[in-house]
Amino acid sequence: MMLVGVVLGALGSHVFKSVLPSAALESFHTGLEYLIYHALALLLLSNFEFHSEKRKMRAVYFMVFGVLLFSGSIFLLSFKSLIPINISWMGPLTPLGGFLLIAGWGLTAFNFLKK
């Protein structure tokens, strides 16, 4: 995820800047921030001890799928003016991804409170 974040960050700064409208570029950067933050969070969480491995993996899956839906949908929707097909249906994926991120962080917080 971090590799993808760095590559997309470089593309955003050098290539997409000249192609995307400023509002779309701003959305793109929001998706990029969440991708990088959660890549770092997953790296840190891999070293933390959870109450059980099953709970840890559940939190990890929520975060991975959450960032894929949240950031992924934002990335694609940032390019909707350049894509010849209607991708507006992807809009609801963003809050669903956000919900999964919240759930992953909630499980993580619950684990630490329980410990």
C-alpha positions in Angstrom: 0.0 0.0 0.0 2.8 2.4 0.8 4.5 1.6 -2.6 1.2 2.4 -4.4 0.8 5.6 -2.3 4.3 6.8 -3.1 3.8 6.1 -6.8 0.4 7.8 -6.9 1.8 10.7 -5.0 4.6 11.2 -7.5 2.1 10.9 -10.4 -0.2 13.4 -8.7 2.5 15.9 -8.3 4.0 15.6 -11.8 1.4 14.1 -14.2 -2.1 14.4 -12.8 -1.6 18.0 -11.8 -1.7 19.1 -15.4 -4.6 16.8 -16.3 -7.1 17.0 -13.4 -9.2 20.0 -12.4 -8.1 21.5 -9.0 -11.2 20.1 -7.1 -10.5 16.6 -8.5 -6.8 16.9 -7.6 -7.8 17.9 -4.1 -10.0 14.8 -3.8 -7.2 12.7 -5.2 -4.9 14.0 -2.5 -7.4 13.1 0.2 -7.6 9.5 -1.0 -3.8 9.5 -1.1 -3.5 10.7 2.5 -5.8 8.0 3.7 -3.9 5.4 1.8 -0.6 6.4 3.2 -1.9 6.9 6.8 -3.4 3.4 6.8 -0.4 1.8 5.2 1.6 3.2 8.1 -1.0 2.1 10.6 -1.1 -1.4 9.3 2.7 -1.6 9.5 2.5 -0.5 13.2 -0.4 -2.8 14.0 1.6 -5.7 12.7 3.9 -5.3 15.7 1.2 -4.9 18.3 -0.2 -7.8 20.3 -4.0 -8.2 20.2 -6.2 -10.2 22.5 -6.3 -12.8 19.8 -5.0 -13.3 16.3 -8.5 -13.5 15.0 -9.4 -10.1 16.3 -6.2 -8.6 14.9 -6.9 -10.0 11.5 -10.5 -8.7 11.6 -9.2 -5.2 12.3 -6.6 -5.6 9.5 -9.1 -6.8 7.0 -11.5 -3.9 7.9 -8.7 -1.4 7.3 -7.4 -3.0 4.1 -10.8 -3.3 2.5 -11.8 0.1 3.9 -8.9 1.9 2.4 -9.4 0.0 -0.9 -13.0 1.2 -1.1 -12.4 4.7 0.4 -9.2 5.7 -1.4 -9.9 3.6 -4.5 -13.3 5.1 -5.2 -11.9 8.6 -4.6 -9.1 7.9 -7.0 -11.4 6.7 -9.7 -14.0 9.4 -9.1 -11.2 12.1 -9.4 -10.9 11.0 -13.0 -14.6 10.8 -13.9 -14.3 13.9 -16.2 -11.7 12.0 -18.3 -13.4 8.6 -18.3 -15.9 8.0 -21.1 -18.3 5.9 -19.1 -20.5 7.0 -16.1 -18.8 5.9 -12.9 -21.0 8.0 -10.5 -22.4 4.7 -9.1 -19.0 4.4 -7.3 -19.9 7.3 -5.0 -21.5 5.1 -2.3 -18.3 3.1 -2.0 -16.5 6.0 -0.4 -18.6 6.1 2.8 -18.8 2.3 2.9 -15.0 2.3 2.9 -15.0 5.0 5.6 -17.3 2.9 7.7 -14.9 -0.1 7.4 -12.0 2.1 8.4 -13.9 3.3 11.5 -14.8 -0.3 12.3 -11.1 -1.3 12.0 -10.1 1.5 14.3 -12.9 0.7 16.7 -11.8 -2.9 17.0 -8.2 -1.8 17.5 -9.3 0.7 20.3 -11.4 -2.0 21.9 -8.4 -4.3 21.9 -6.2 -1.8 23.6 -8.9 -0.9 26.2 -9.4 -4.6 26.9 -5.7 -5.1 27.5 
